[in-house]
């Protein structure tokens, strides 16, 4: 007969039963969570909201709930109900919580009621990493990703679609009224068209609801609004559209720690470079920080703000002249700026002079350089330069265009190419880990403030 190992008798009482601490080895992650949370000065972080009072049952300590939250984050357990279940069957959780078992509602409310404190906790953790030389801020990579919001596209009000639906409903109502009018003129019942008044009433109620939706958009001065999460917006991906938030991260290059995060309700990254770069500079404490981002962040105004703060940025320049080249027209680069004479020289060696008027829009000052109608009209290169109905060439120049030119030159250097390659390895990998390993493909909270705390 085979010889197999035998386990303990479940009903046998032990003379010296093992303590709960013996089931958790010295290198277990829960010991690190316990030590870290116990080292936090809760008063310095800010008062955690608690429903506890001197009357009735005592409340659970915020430190206990924070330990549960961190354990769930590190073990891909996000649901408060699943965390509650783990408290009663997971030996690590039993040890961490010393046998206490908060309900799922208590766990969920802790996360919901303390977004600002959780965000401050993240900053303090970054400071801890900085104090033990785990981050240096020499190179920081920035990237963003759309994470699904806790909202449904069925609850989205879109101005474009609402107006289109209203037109369709108006047509149907008009058609019904015409049929009703025609039926009144019919003398013989056998040829009277069948029209149900209930259909017309239903259409009128639907139109009233559409009109109410438009009023909501006008009051909020927006083009789209989601009833389930007003801060979430419809964002577009190549394969599909989704209700989401644009999650931003800044990753330090030394050990790939995330040093700054942010949430945006816009589906583009054009205005995210400066906020993330300044957060990363403050977090790392490096005054000579280098920041790399992809072409989606290219915005001369944002680059100017970063340069003014002493941040060295590396962002590829978007090729906005491709359409001109495809049409067989001269791109803007074909017109050479003469800094001494403050003018542009066109491909036909003619001068485009600057107007004295300064044009300003949304805080951006621009100058206009123009050619004369008489010169452009007889130019042999006109077909490659201007549309048929345009009388003369005009070029707009930003007041800080020299900074853009210097950035363009810098991005052609070997160092810039190395930085862009390094950015992809630094910033894109964490999103893969967050989505696939931690299961963080969507948010549980609603509202930008609460989502920012969860992020």
Beta strands, then each sheet from edge to edge (+ up, - down):
strand 1: 139-148
strand 2: 156-158
strand 3: 224-226
strand 4: 233-236
strand 5: 241-252
strand 6: 258-264
strand 7: 290-293
strand 8: 312-315
strand 9: 336-338
strand 10: 343-345
strand 11: 351-361
strand 12: 364-370
strand 13: 394-398
sheet 1: 4+ 5- 1+ 7+ 8+
sheet 2: 2+ 3-
sheet 3: 4+ 5- 6+
sheet 4: 9+ 10- 11+ 12- 13+
end
